[in-house]
């Protein structure tokens, strides 16, 4: 598999490029609007054809480039039926997405948002904002639910093999990856913590809402193509 | 091999952790002072013993944590004889550094600075600031030399197999990695460019000196342990 992790420094968002080196078909997970030219150029340079864009959820902290990528490449956009209505294919638990010879398995991991998905491909797990390196997504907006997030992590993600490589949707401390076993042992919100502990911790956090919440959520429900958020003043 | 890429957002510096999963011995390449607690904690959590710290060169844009790491872990600090005099072992072209069962091969790749080294380990190439993703290090201070940098890249790095994974010392555009073949084909300063083209391009650039040049270079020549740069006001 051709694999590349990409970063948007402004929103600390990771985008992932996976491709089949034989067929040259590629998928982008969680691409960022401001990086669309970088990402299209990289696809061209690597001789790849973007066929699929997958969203882990409707993001509140950045705007997706999914709609623009679809317009420029013909790629199919995929996300949860609880997420953006603009997609070409709705993904539910257990679905398989084929990209050339690659198979991405869909795991529903709600709790950060009600539409949160994780994707598993060849020993690599893409967790969006459900599980971060030594952290988790927040649960205080977009139908977030701390108990549900705890269940998603402990009953879905933590039942995967310990060696599964974990690639988060964001990082703010300079980590690029982890593993399932590592987070089971060392994630301070989860290691040795009960469901109740987790809910209490999450509910007691007092953090300001994401700066882009009001702009990003409606824009992302339109796959980033809402004309308003695309203007320089609001993007 | 256990491998982890780490990022310091303030200086856009990548630090690399490589370890032998059998013996648990580990090496850090280009660790950053401000991240020393993160890195020590990660080593502890992963059950690793830091035995070696390698510097690609005397950095001008951040201060190394090599000296602190040596004091805290007993690790040996290694760099070029043209670099910091505080090291435990001086590395020259062709040297092999053993870390458990891992072997890191030393390549002298001067030009960004006169002490610049690259390290090769199991198909992964760590280039420091010699070769960056779609860029190169600058050559306008610390005995930098554009012609020498062109030679280092084209005669040393570009003679490695195309599939060699390339891990840079910095990135400012959200790239985490590339490959030798990719940079040969798509690095705008090098692909299809002569030595003369490269020298002309580098000499015509007008960019301000690194913000930390005056502080970082003397501090790094003392492995980051100079008391002055360690004070909060100047670090």
Interface residues (C-beta under 8 A of the other chain):
Chain A: X4 X5 X6 X7 X8 X9 X12 X15 X35 X38 X45 X46 X171 X173 X174 X175 X176 X177 X182 X185 X186
Chain B: X4 X5 X6 X7 X8 X9 X12 X15 X35 X38 X45 X46 X171 X173 X174 X175 X176 X177 X182 X185 X186
